């Protein structure tokens, strides 16, 4: 596989030179470039065979041969009321990865075995494989398996919303259902939900007759419990019964200027006579149907319609009949076609004797009355305009006549009070962002405050005490809100998942299911351009904030601090690039290995799962925090693979935002000794790839009580010139 298009040799050369200039080193370069040259990543495919499926669908079920058109298996059951070869098709089984390989947060799709019946109801859903970080070694797979069992018996026509704390499906209706989610895993479950519904819809559209391109979850439903008593005139005045009369002259005008003009002698002889006298009504709407049909016919209609089926009454008189002399009852008509948003929808004659109310039936030929049915799977949406197209045909010639067709369209709409519209598309990322809008607003306000503070850093650092209050307060905000509450901890998994998805040719839309990650990633990438890695590592990383707050508590408690020699410190800082390289290599060649090696990050344990995890992971995370009490931010400085990746990506930083004086380094070493990250060399140069933007050195630079050059200048100004001293 070739590297992605955005890669170029010129870019590689610039990267190498930039990393050399910034002293990133060979490990940083290797960590960044490995995935570009990592090799071929195959697109995942289904793993099930007919024999394997038979284990999931044991007797009396019978698994048929795999379909030739799409990767599904028909599922049958014997018909014991008939003899051999009378198996009944009950539905289809398939793997989600074959039809909707939606990547999870590891960049690898969850693979599910899904069964649906002939009506679009779920027979079952089972997890075959998954690499979601929160379920791999975190919460474990048990909550995920429990979650997917809730789909059994649900329908593709229902709006499915995921909540937490519901303890099983609730508020179940024909239109909607709320599933019990898993705390800490809502974004992953929404991706899994999309994969389940998207793959099932593909099968339903291909095999079950569901409308192509329409999502049943998003289609409005007619309110069956709303009835308003109306007369026929009131129905007509309200537009609920459409009455159209087309004269011969109007039809002739439609053909004017074509070779079909003048072919209808009767139309020319009697231009004002009606060509078509048409009544149309949406009779499956109670406030229309019950006002037009007799009580017995209304009950009969309800018995004939399946849930969410639609029915339309058509009465035609005049020279043109919508059924025609050769029309076969129960079939699809040729003279009237229903369309919605330019897409044709199949409808059939109900083939049932329907009687109007007695006061309406006088003088009406019942043979001119027809009820057409549109099944629910056709995807007709009551909330949108419905067009009935009547093709009017004229023939010219005897043996091989030339055909001329003009379409006449009649449209029906019903008021909003007669139907319900789904609240939102719960499969898509849009619904996630709407649900988390309050959290998003708080995060954006917090990020805006930080951005303003960093841009106006002179004002921020002017007062040491006020700066300390601001920084500590923001670290608390980062830990408690961004981390523990909003679950906004960025991770190396965010990087490996992107590259895995790109290498496999998958979409990156999975990112949109976690708005916190999207926003923080965007802000981090922007900050890399201006300030380097420090903005995220020093201000926005929840685990980093936890380390720093604990370290400050340790310093207050007089815990001895270990400071390595510059050579040792520099060597230890290379370790994170080796860790990064190992993770990226494993991400390219093995998702299973990648799932294990990313555990070098304690973020999942400490932030995502709040230390509620098996003891080895908790011991590892807690051990790092204990070491942090002695060696300031030990993990961040020496082991963090995400920090290593950001250091590499930040090597093209455009600002040297830390102010320096000529005395910095020679002779003044104040900032160097005060920098707990040891990111300032003895020559006074700032190593931005190791700088966490704590701004302690900037505070010192602005303080005439702490900065040696300013102290000297202040002292010199305070000395009284000798010529001002009076002789005694």
Buried (B, 14 or more C-beta within 10 A) or exposed (E): EEBEEEBEEEEBEEBBEBBEEBBBBEBBBBBBBBBBEBEEBEEBEBEBEEEEBBEBBEEEBBBBEBBEEBBBBBBBBBEEEEEEEEBBBBBBBBBBBBBBBBBBBBBBBBBBBBBBBBBBBBBBBBBBBBBBBBBBBBBEBEBBBEBBEBBEEBBBBBBBBBBBEBEEBEEBEEBBBBBBBBBBBBBBBBBBBBBBBBBBBBBBBBBBBBBEEBBBBBBBBBBBEEBBEBEBEEBBEBEBBBBBEBBBBBBBEBBEEEEBBBBBEEBEEBBEEBBBBBBBBBBBBBBBBBBBBBEEBBEBBBEBBEEBBBBBBBBBBBBBBBBEEEBEEEEEBEBBBBBBEEEEBBBBBBEBEBBBBEEBEEEEEEEBBBBBBBBBBBBBBBBEEBBBBBEBEBEEEEEEEEEBEBEBEBEBBBEEEBBBBBEBBBBBBEBBBBBBEEBBEBBEEBBEEBBEBBEEBEEBBEBBEEBEEBBBEBBEBBBBBBBBEBBBBBBBBBBBBBBBBBBBEBEEBBBBBBBBBBBBBEBBEEBBEBBBBBBBBBBBBBBBBBBBBBBBEBBEEEEEEEEBEEEEBBEBBBBBBBBBBBBBBBBBEEBEBBBEBBBBBBBBBBBBBEEEBEEEBBEBBBEBBEBBBEBBBBBBBBBBBBBBBBBBBBBBBEEEBBBBBEBBBEEBBBBBEEBBBBBBBEEBBBBBBBBBBBBBBBBBBBBEEBBBBBBEEEEEEEEEEEEEEEEE
